[in-house]
Amino acid sequence: MTDIAGAIQIHDDVLADIAGFAALEQYGVVGMALPSLRNGVAQMLSRDKLTRGVVITHAEDGIHVDLYVVLEYGTNLTEVARILADKVRYTLECNTNVKTAGLEVHVQDVKVRK
């Protein structure tokens, strides 16, 4: 096996896609939402626009991830958010080897799953 010197760069949109798809797989997550509310109402995003519901910022000790989600009515919001944060952090670190310095879950709305 030959070692090749170099660097791998992963674009923030790729990290956001990975985080968004990992979030949607989590029990209790109905969808992703825009970070801003319009007239106090969250806008749910389609699967092809997941990156708009994930904000990646860079820090000295890794990346910081903000997830804007819509959760299912009737679930324990605190528990779903905690498990969601753990799942997304694990998925990002295992698949990209990028250190996650922080991860925050912002519940933008609660909806009944259809």
C-alpha positions as CSV (number, residue, x, y, z in Angstrom):
1,M,0.0,0.0,0.0
2,T,1.3,3.4,-0.9
3,D,0.7,6.5,1.3
4,I,0.0,9.6,-0.7
5,A,0.6,13.0,1.0
6,G,-2.1,15.6,0.7
7,A,-5.2,17.1,2.3
8,I,-8.8,16.4,1.9
9,Q,-11.3,19.2,2.1
10,I,-15.0,18.6,2.7
11,H,-17.3,21.5,1.7
12,D,-19.8,22.7,4.3
13,D,-22.7,21.8,2.0
14,V,-21.6,18.2,2.1
15,L,-21.3,18.3,5.9
16,A,-24.8,19.9,6.0
17,D,-26.2,17.2,3.8
18,I,-24.8,14.4,6.0
19,A,-26.2,16.1,9.1
20,G,-29.6,16.7,7.5
21,F,-30.0,13.1,6.3
22,A,-28.9,11.8,9.7
23,A,-31.4,14.0,11.4
24,L,-34.3,12.9,9.2
25,E,-33.5,9.2,10.1
26,Q,-34.1,10.0,13.8
27,Y,-37.3,9.0,15.4
28,G,-39.5,12.0,16.2
29,V,-38.1,14.3,13.5
30,V,-40.7,15.3,10.9
31,G,-38.5,17.5,8.9
32,M,-35.9,20.3,8.7
33,A,-36.9,24.0,8.8
34,L,-35.4,27.3,7.9
35,P,-33.4,29.0,10.6
36,S,-35.7,32.1,10.5
37,L,-39.4,32.1,11.3
38,R,-41.8,33.9,8.9
39,N,-44.6,35.5,10.8
40,G,-43.9,33.1,13.7
41,V,-44.4,30.0,11.5
42,A,-41.6,27.6,10.6
43,Q,-41.2,26.7,6.9
44,M,-40.5,23.0,6.4
45,L,-37.9,22.2,3.8
46,S,-38.1,19.5,1.1
47,R,-35.4,16.8,1.0
48,D,-33.5,18.5,-1.7
49,K,-33.1,21.7,0.4
50,L,-31.9,20.1,3.7
51,T,-28.7,22.2,3.8
52,R,-30.8,25.3,4.4
53,G,-31.9,23.8,7.8
54,V,-28.3,23.1,8.9
55,V,-25.8,25.9,9.7
56,I,-22.1,24.9,9.9
57,T,-19.6,27.3,11.4
58,H,-15.9,26.7,12.0
59,A,-14.1,27.0,15.3
60,E,-10.5,26.3,16.4
61,D,-11.4,22.9,17.8
62,G,-13.7,21.7,15.0
63,I,-17.1,22.6,13.5
64,H,-20.2,23.9,15.2
65,V,-23.5,22.6,13.9
66,D,-26.9,24.2,14.3
67,L,-29.9,22.0,13.3
68,Y,-33.3,23.6,12.7
69,V,-35.9,20.9,13.0
70,V,-39.6,20.2,13.2
71,L,-40.4,17.5,15.7
72,E,-43.4,15.2,16.0
73,Y,-46.2,16.2,18.3
74,G,-46.5,13.9,21.3
75,T,-42.8,13.0,21.5
76,N,-40.6,14.0,24.4
77,L,-38.9,17.0,22.8
78,T,-36.0,17.1,25.2
79,E,-35.2,13.4,24.7
80,V,-35.6,13.5,20.9
81,A,-33.4,16.6,20.7
82,R,-30.7,15.0,22.9
83,I,-30.7,11.7,20.9
84,L,-30.7,13.7,17.6
85,A,-27.7,15.7,18.6
86,D,-25.8,12.5,19.6
87,K,-26.8,10.8,16.3
88,V,-25.7,13.7,14.1
89,R,-22.5,14.2,15.9
90,Y,-21.6,10.5,15.7
91,T,-22.6,10.3,12.0
92,L,-20.5,13.4,11.1
93,E,-17.4,12.3,13.0
94,C,-17.5,8.7,11.8
95,N,-18.2,9.5,8.1
96,T,-16.0,12.5,7.7
97,N,-13.5,12.4,10.5
98,V,-14.3,16.0,11.3
99,K,-14.3,17.0,14.9
100,T,-17.7,18.4,16.1
101,A,-16.9,21.1,18.7
102,G,-20.6,21.8,19.3
103,L,-24.1,20.9,18.1
104,E,-27.3,22.7,18.9
105,V,-30.8,21.6,18.1
106,H,-33.3,24.3,17.5
107,V,-36.9,23.1,17.5
108,Q,-38.7,25.4,15.1
109,D,-42.1,23.8,15.2
110,V,-44.1,20.7,16.4
111,K,-46.4,18.9,13.9
112,V,-48.6,15.8,13.7
113,R,-46.9,13.3,11.4
114,K,-49.1,12.6,8.4
